[in-house]
Amino acid sequence: MSRRTGPGRLLLGVLFGLISGLSVCLDGAQASPETEEVTRLGRQLYLRHCSQCHGAEGQGFRKLYPPLQGSPYFSRLRARLPCLIRRGLQGTIRLADGRFNQTMPANPGLGAAELTALLRYSGRFAGRAAQTPGSEEEIRAWLERCP
């Protein structure tokens, strides 16, 4: 009985090895207590301050409140988010999903640590385009530059 060799067999072996290695890495990966705390705090803040309008999973509400899913505010406009959350937003915004003209209430009591946790949690709804919201120091610097 002869064994087949060739590029197809080699590619299959390489793919199997990569997938096996990835599953071992993922199985062994554990979130640090600090990361778990940030996620817990971010979820609490999102549920308290954001979910009533943007939805429990960031899906938005009809044509009244914009979805976070695919929002440019989590990619190319992410430096504006801390200011928008802290100061609120009035007026019409245009997104791929349409035009929205509801008031977003201000949250002036949220500090840089809370905003960091909130943005890390809510960024998960934005999909592949989302970028890491930034460190607490970066959020603090963005807040100092708020218009």
N, C-alpha and C positions, 0 to 999 in steps of 0.2 A: 504494500500500500504506500503510495507516494504522497508526500505532503506538498500542498500547494504553497508557493511563496510568491512574492511579488509586491508591488506597491500597494495594492488593495488590502492585502493581508497585513502589511506593515502599518498602514494607516489605521486599520481596525484595532491593532494592538496598541498603538499610541493613544488613540481615543479612549480605549478601555482603561489604560493606565491613568490618563488624566482624570477621567470621571471617578475612578476609584480613589485617587489621591484627593480630589476635591471633596468627596463624601467623608473621608477621614478627617480632613481639616474642618469641615462644617460640623461634624459630630463632636469634635473636641473643643469647638469654639464656645466660650461662655461669656456672657456680658459681665462686665465688672459691676460691683455694687453701685459705684458712682453712676455708670451708664443706666442702670436699672432705675436709680432714683431720679435721674433727669427725665427718663421716659415716663415714669409715674407722674412726676410733677407736670410735665408737658401735657400729658393726657388730661389731668385734672384741670389745668388752665384752659385747654382747648374746649373741654366740655362746658366749663363755666362761662367762657367769654366768646366762643366762636361757633359752636355747633348749632345753636339755635337758628342761625342764618345760613351758615355754610354747610350744614348737615353733619351727621355723625361720622361720615367717611369722606368729607370734603366735596360732596357731590353738588353742593349749591341747592337752591330752592327755586324751581321753575325759572322764570325770567326775572325774578325779583332780586335774588342774591347770587353772585357769581360762584361757580365751582372753583375749588382750589386745584382740582385735577387739570394738569396741563397749563396752569397759570404762569404767565411770564414773570410774575412777581417772585417765583421760586427759582428763576433762572437768570435772565438778563437784568431784571429789576430788583434783585434780592436785597440790595443795600437800602432800598426804600422801605422795606417791610417793618423794621423796628419803629420808624417814625410814624408810619401809617397806623400801626397797632396802638401806639401810645397816644397819638393825636387824633385818630379817627380820620374819616374821609367823607367828604360831601361832594356832590356833583356827579356828572355822568362819566363813567369809564367805559372804554370800548375794548372788548376782548374777542377772541375767536368765537366764543359762544354767544356773542351779541353785545348789546348795550345794557348797562345796569345803572340805575339812578336811585339807589337807596342810601340812606345815611349809615355809615359804619361808625358806631359809637367809639369814643376815645377811651383808652385804658391808661390814664396817667399814673396810676399807682403801680404799674408793672416795672420792676427794675430790670437791669441787664441780665441777671441770672435767670429770672423768670421768662424774659423774652427769648433768651437762648433756648431754654427748655421747650417753650411753646413753639418756636420755629422749627426745632429739630423734630418735634412730634408731628406738627402739621405739614411739614415738608414731605412726609411719607405719602401724602395724598396727591402730591403734584406729579408723580410719575417719574419717568426716566430723565426728563429735562431738569428735574430738581437738582440743585447743588447744595452742598452742606451749608447750612445757614450761617456758619461762622462761629468763632469762639466768643466767649463772653467779653473778652477784651475788644474784639472786632465789633461786636454789637454796641458796646459802650462808645467806641469811636464813631460809629454811624449815628448814634443818638446825639452826640455832640455836634454833628454837622446837620442836624435836622433844620429845614428851612423855617 
